[in-house]
Amino acid sequence: MKTLLFTLLIFASTMLSAQNPIEIKLWNGQMPNSNDMTRQIENGPIYISEPTLKVYPAPNSNGMAIVACPGGGYSNLAMGHEGTDMASWFNNQGITYAVLTYRMPNGHHNVPLSDALQAMRIMRQHADEWHIQKIGIMGSSAGGHLASTLATHYTDKTTRPDFQILFYPVITMDPTYSHLGSHDNLLGENPSKTLEEKYSNEKQVTEQTPPAFILHSSDDTVVPVANSINYYLALNKHNVSACLHIYPIGGHGWGYNENFTYKREWTGELEKWLREINK
């Protein structure tokens, strides 16, 4: 009876944490790298006046934290199945979880990265409070591009993620196999080749790039699976620990949805991988 009561109390505590996150403004005062948006544009990217970090501290921390960047083609944010829906699942593993509401670039390529860098700083500032030793970045689709950009363009030890988790990510800005919506929204419609190469993250990998867990579907017609394959090959070439899981079906954008055929497989593999890198 005591064991059952203890289990119920732990479950209730976890659910309470997931339902009542801490919301933190990224910036106090003027935000860097303006995207020249002051209001919602009809049929344009969503206007985010105040980027935030929604944090779900784990009641029983295992020392890990993850910052999630939802996808949306750098035009909107899929906050549910690529963001907040995963909070309880990660909390139950002892992982503090945070969802980043980042600004849309609107053609200003440095804006989303500014917000992701600041999110990492904030998480490290609260590391003692939330009992965190390792902080990873996670992203889906265009959010996967932002996550991999942070992993390859971090500025110092404070902003470097300890690991990266990428769901069907946009990796390249090479227009022959990038997601063109993400490409145009991030860089503008006619960017220079130099700028395209800078944000083609398969070309920015070094030996210091953090370990990666990558997921994709072969039949993804939105973001070609070559994005993940080429990123994995670049990581492997530079001796960065990485694993790549490619499922035969699923298309694009499945996130934490129950109707994804291989949900049990990817959740099990990710749980195992996180335990291994936390040793």
PESULQUI-V629593 format. One record per pair of residues at least 24 apart in sequence whose ideal C-beta (glycine too) atoms are under 8 Angstrom apart, sorted by sequence separation. I is the first residue (numbers start at 1). GAP is how many residues later the second one is. D is the distance in Angstrom with one decimal. If there is no record, write none. Layout:
BEGIN
I_GAP_D ; I_GAP_D
END
This chain:
BEGIN
26_24_7.9 ; 27_24_6.9 ; 66_24_6.1 ; 77_24_6.5 ; 137_24_4.1 ; 144_24_6.7 ; 145_24_6.0 ; 173_24_7.5 ; 245_24_6.1 ; 25_25_5.9 ; 26_25_4.5 ; 77_25_7.7 ; 98_25_6.5 ; 136_25_5.3 ; 144_25_2.5 ; 145_25_4.0 ; 173_25_8.0 ; 202_25_7.8 ; 25_26_7.6 ; 26_26_6.3 ; 46_26_8.0 ; 135_26_6.1 ; 136_26_5.7 ; 137_26_7.8 ; 138_26_7.2 ; 139_26_7.7 ; 140_26_7.9 ; 141_26_7.1 ; 143_26_7.9 ; 144_26_6.0 ; 145_26_6.5 ; 173_26_4.5 ; 174_26_5.6 ; 205_26_7.5 ; 209_26_6.5 ; 243_26_7.9 ; 25_27_5.7 ; 26_27_6.2 ; 135_27_5.7 ; 136_27_4.1 ; 137_27_5.3 ; 138_27_4.0 ; 139_27_6.1 ; 140_27_3.9 ; 141_27_5.8 ; 144_27_7.3 ; 173_27_4.8 ; 24_28_6.3 ; 76_28_7.6 ; 134_28_4.2 ; 136_28_6.3 ; 137_28_7.5 ; 138_28_7.4 ; 139_28_7.1 ; 140_28_6.6 ; 141_28_6.7 ; 142_28_5.3 ; 172_28_4.5 ; 202_28_4.5 ; 212_28_7.0 ; 214_28_6.8 ; 216_28_7.5 ; 218_28_5.7 ; 23_29_5.5 ; 24_29_4.7 ; 45_29_7.2 ; 46_29_7.1 ; 66_29_5.9 ; 68_29_7.0 ; 70_29_6.9 ; 75_29_6.2 ; 134_29_7.1 ; 136_29_6.2 ; 138_29_7.6 ; 140_29_7.3 ; 141_29_6.1 ; 171_29_7.4 ; 172_29_7.2 ; 202_29_4.8 ; 205_29_4.2 ; 209_29_6.7 ; 211_29_6.4 ; 212_29_7.6 ; 213_29_7.6 ; 214_29_7.0 ; 216_29_7.5 ; 217_29_7.1 ; 218_29_6.9 ; 219_29_7.1 ; 222_29_7.6 ; 223_29_6.0 ; 23_30_7.4 ; 24_30_7.9 ; 45_30_4.4 ; 46_30_4.8 ; 54_30_7.0 ; 64_30_7.1 ; 65_30_6.5 ; 66_30_7.6 ; 68_30_6.9 ; 70_30_7.8 ; 74_30_6.0 ; 116_30_5.6 ; 120_30_7.1 ; 139_30_6.4 ; 171_30_5.2 ; 172_30_5.8 ; 201_30_6.5 ; 205_30_5.7 ; 210_30_7.5 ; 211_30_4.2 ; 212_30_4.3 ; 213_30_5.7 ; 214_30_4.6 ; 215_30_5.1 ; 216_30_5.3 ; 217_30_5.0 ; 218_30_5.2 ; 219_30_5.4 ; 220_30_7.5 ; 221_30_7.0 ; 222_30_3.9 ; 243_30_6.5 ; 23_31_5.2 ; 24_31_6.5 ; 44_31_7.8 ; 45_31_6.9 ; 46_31_6.9 ; 56_31_4.3 ; 62_31_6.9 ; 63_31_7.8 ; 64_31_4.7 ; 65_31_4.1 ; 66_31_5.5 ; 67_31_4.8 ; 68_31_4.9 ; 69_31_5.3 ; 74_31_5.5 ; 116_31_7.5 ; 171_31_5.4 ; 202_31_7.7 ; 203_31_7.3 ; 207_31_5.1 ; 209_31_5.0 ; 211_31_6.3 ; 212_31_7.5 ; 214_31_7.0 ; 215_31_8.0 ; 216_31_7.5 ; 217_31_7.4 ; 218_31_7.3 ; 219_31_6.9 ; 220_31_5.9 ; 221_31_6.9 ; 222_31_7.1 ; 22_32_7.4 ; 23_32_7.6 ; 58_32_7.5 ; 59_32_6.9 ; 62_32_3.2 ; 64_32_7.2 ; 65_32_7.2 ; 66_32_7.1 ; 67_32_7.8 ; 68_32_6.6 ; 202_32_4.5 ; 205_32_7.5 ; 206_32_6.0 ; 207_32_6.1 ; 213_32_7.9 ; 215_32_7.6 ; 217_32_6.3 ; 219_32_5.8 ; 220_32_4.6 ; 21_33_4.6 ; 22_33_4.5 ; 58_33_4.9 ; 61_33_5.6 ; 62_33_6.5 ; 65_33_6.8 ; 67_33_5.7 ; 69_33_6.5 ; 113_33_7.0 ; 116_33_7.3 ; 117_33_6.8 ; 205_33_5.2 ; 207_33_6.9 ; 217_33_3.6 ; 21_34_5.7 ; 22_34_7.9 ; 56_34_7.5 ; 60_34_5.3 ; 61_34_7.8 ; 96_34_5.0 ; 112_34_5.0 ; 116_34_4.6 ; 120_34_7.5 ; 124_34_5.4 ; 217_34_5.9 ; 21_35_4.8 ; 22_35_7.0 ; 56_35_5.8 ; 58_35_7.8 ; 61_35_6.1 ; 96_35_7.9 ; 205_35_6.7 ; 217_35_7.1 ; 58_36_5.1 ; 96_36_6.0 ; 113_36_5.6 ; 241_36_8.0 ; 58_37_5.6 ; 112_37_7.7 ; 113_37_6.7 ; 117_37_7.2 ; 121_37_5.6 ; 142_37_7.0 ; 145_37_6.1 ; 217_37_7.6 ; 18_38_5.3 ; 58_38_4.6 ; 74_38_6.9 ; 117_38_6.2 ; 120_38_6.7 ; 121_38_6.4 ; 141_38_7.4 ; 17_39_5.6 ; 57_39_5.0 ; 58_39_7.4 ; 120_39_4.6 ; 17_40_5.9 ; 56_40_6.8 ; 113_40_6.3 ; 120_40_7.7 ; 142_40_4.4 ; 17_41_7.1 ; 55_41_6.9 ; 56_41_4.6 ; 120_41_6.6 ; 141_41_7.6 ; 145_41_7.5 ; 17_42_5.5 ; 55_42_7.5 ; 56_42_6.9 ; 117_42_4.7 ; 55_43_4.4 ; 142_43_7.9 ; 179_43_6.3 ; 14_44_7.9 ; 54_44_6.4 ; 102_44_6.8 ; 142_44_7.8 ; 179_44_4.9 ; 14_45_5.4 ; 53_45_5.3 ; 54_45_4.7 ; 169_45_7.1 ; 13_46_4.4 ; 53_46_7.5 ; 164_46_5.5 ; 166_46_6.5 ; 53_47_5.7 ; 54_47_7.1 ; 69_47_6.6 ; 163_47_5.1 ; 164_47_7.2 ; 165_47_7.6 ; 166_47_7.2 ; 168_47_6.6 ; 169_47_7.7 ; 177_47_4.8 ; 52_48_7.9 ; 53_48_7.6 ; 160_48_7.7 ; 162_48_5.8 ; 163_48_4.9 ; 164_48_4.8 ; 165_48_4.8 ; 166_48_4.8 ; 167_48_5.2 ; 168_48_5.0 ; 10_49_7.1 ; 51_49_7.5 ; 52_49_4.8 ; 67_49_7.7 ; 152_49_4.9 ; 161_49_5.2 ; 163_49_7.2 ; 164_49_7.3 ; 166_49_7.0 ; 167_49_8.0 ; 168_49_6.6 ; 177_49_5.2 ; 178_49_7.5 ; 10_50_7.1 ; 51_50_5.6 ; 149_50_6.5 ; 151_50_7.5 ; 160_50_6.8 ; 163_50_7.3 ; 177_50_6.8 ; 51_51_5.4 ; 153_51_6.7 ; 215_51_5.6 ; 51_52_5.2 ; 67_52_5.2 ; 149_52_5.9 ; 152_52_3.9 ; 168_52_5.7 ; 48_53_6.1 ; 67_53_6.8 ; 148_53_4.4 ; 152_53_6.0 ; 170_53_5.3 ; 48_54_7.3 ; 145_54_7.6 ; 152_54_7.6 ; 168_54_7.9 ; 169_54_7.1 ; 48_55_5.0 ; 168_55_5.5 ; 172_55_5.7 ; 48_56_6.7 ; 67_56_6.2 ; 145_56_7.1 ; 171_56_4.0 ; 213_56_7.9 ; 47_57_7.7 ; 152_57_5.7 ; 170_57_6.0 ; 171_57_6.7 ; 213_57_6.1 ; 46_58_6.1 ; 65_58_5.8 ; 82_58_4.1 ; 151_58_5.8 ; 169_58_6.1 ; 172_58_6.9 ; 45_59_3.8 ; 82_59_7.4 ; 151_59_5.4 ; 169_59_6.3 ; 171_59_6.7 ; 45_60_7.9 ; 168_60_7.3 ; 171_60_4.5 ; 213_60_5.1 ; 45_61_5.6 ; 82_61_6.5 ; 151_61_7.3 ; 44_62_7.7 ; 78_62_7.0 ; 166_62_7.0 ; 169_62_7.3 ; 21_63_7.9 ; 78_63_7.7 ; 51_64_4.8 ; 65_65_6.7 ; 78_65_8.0 ; 166_65_7.6 ; 21_66_7.1 ; 37_66_7.7 ; 53_66_5.2 ; 77_66_7.8 ; 211_66_6.1 ; 37_67_7.2 ; 65_67_4.5 ; 35_68_5.6 ; 55_68_7.9 ; 63_68_6.5 ; 64_68_7.1 ; 67_68_6.9 ; 69_68_7.0 ; 71_68_7.0 ; 73_68_7.1 ; 74_68_4.8 ; 18_69_4.3 ; 35_69_6.4 ; 37_69_5.4 ; 53_69_5.8 ; 61_69_6.6 ; 63_69_6.4 ; 64_69_7.4 ; 65_69_7.2 ; 66_69_7.5 ; 67_69_7.3 ; 69_69_6.8 ; 70_69_7.7 ; 71_69_4.1 ; 72_69_7.2 ; 73_69_5.1 ; 18_70_4.1 ; 35_70_5.9 ; 36_70_6.2 ; 53_70_7.6 ; 61_70_3.9 ; 63_70_4.1 ; 64_70_5.1 ; 65_70_4.7 ; 66_70_4.9 ; 67_70_5.4 ; 68_70_4.7 ; 69_70_3.8 ; 70_70_6.2 ; 71_70_3.0 ; 72_70_6.0 ; 35_71_4.2 ; 55_71_7.7 ; 61_71_7.0 ; 63_71_6.2 ; 64_71_7.7 ; 65_71_7.2 ; 66_71_7.5 ; 67_71_6.8 ; 68_71_7.0 ; 69_71_7.4 ; 71_71_4.8 ; 72_71_7.2 ; 74_71_7.8 ; 31_72_7.6 ; 35_72_7.7 ; 36_72_6.8 ; 58_72_7.6 ; 64_72_7.1 ; 66_72_5.2 ; 68_72_7.9 ; 71_72_4.2 ; 15_73_6.5 ; 18_73_5.5 ; 35_73_4.5 ; 57_73_4.8 ; 58_73_8.0 ; 70_73_5.0 ; 71_73_6.7 ; 14_74_6.5 ; 17_74_5.7 ; 34_74_6.9 ; 69_74_3.6 ; 112_74_7.5 ; 136_74_7.6 ; 33_75_6.3 ; 55_75_7.6 ; 68_75_7.4 ; 69_75_7.5 ; 35_76_4.6 ; 14_77_5.1 ; 33_77_4.6 ; 34_77_7.5 ; 69_77_4.6 ; 107_77_7.9 ; 109_77_5.3 ; 14_78_5.8 ; 21_78_7.9 ; 33_78_4.9 ; 69_78_5.2 ; 107_78_7.1 ; 109_78_5.5 ; 106_79_7.2 ; 107_79_7.6 ; 105_80_5.9 ; 107_80_7.1 ; 33_81_4.7 ; 104_81_6.9 ; 105_81_4.9 ; 107_81_4.1 ; 141_81_7.5 ; 32_82_5.1 ; 109_82_8.0 ; 141_82_6.1 ; 31_83_7.6 ; 148_83_6.7 ; 168_84_5.7 ; 82_85_7.0 ; 168_85_7.2 ; 109_86_6.7 ; 168_86_7.8 ; 167_88_6.5 ; 26_89_5.7 ; 109_90_6.4 ; 27_91_6.8 ; 26_92_4.8 ; 26_93_6.5 ; 67_94_7.8 ; 26_96_7.0 ; 71_96_7.7 ; 24_98_6.0 ; 66_99_7.0 ; 165_105_6.9 ; 73_106_6.7 ; 75_106_6.7 ; 74_107_7.5 ; 73_108_4.3 ; 74_108_5.0 ; 73_109_5.1 ; 75_110_5.3 ; 74_111_3.8 ; 141_111_7.0 ; 73_112_6.3 ; 74_112_5.0 ; 141_112_6.5 ; 140_113_7.6 ; 163_114_5.8 ; 140_115_5.8 ; 162_115_7.9 ; 45_140_6.4 ; 134_143_7.6 ; 134_144_6.6 ; 89_167_7.3 ; 86_169_8.0 ; 85_170_7.3 ; 86_170_5.1 ; 82_171_7.7 ; 85_171_4.6 ; 81_172_7.9 ; 81_173_7.6 ; 82_173_4.2 ; 81_174_3.7 ; 82_174_7.4 ; 78_175_7.1 ; 80_175_8.0 ; 81_175_4.9 ; 81_176_5.1 ; 78_177_7.0 ; 89_178_7.3 ; 93_178_6.3 ; 95_179_7.1 ; 93_181_6.8 ; 71_182_7.1 ; 64_210_6.7 ; 64_214_5.6 ; 63_215_6.6 ; 62_216_6.3
END
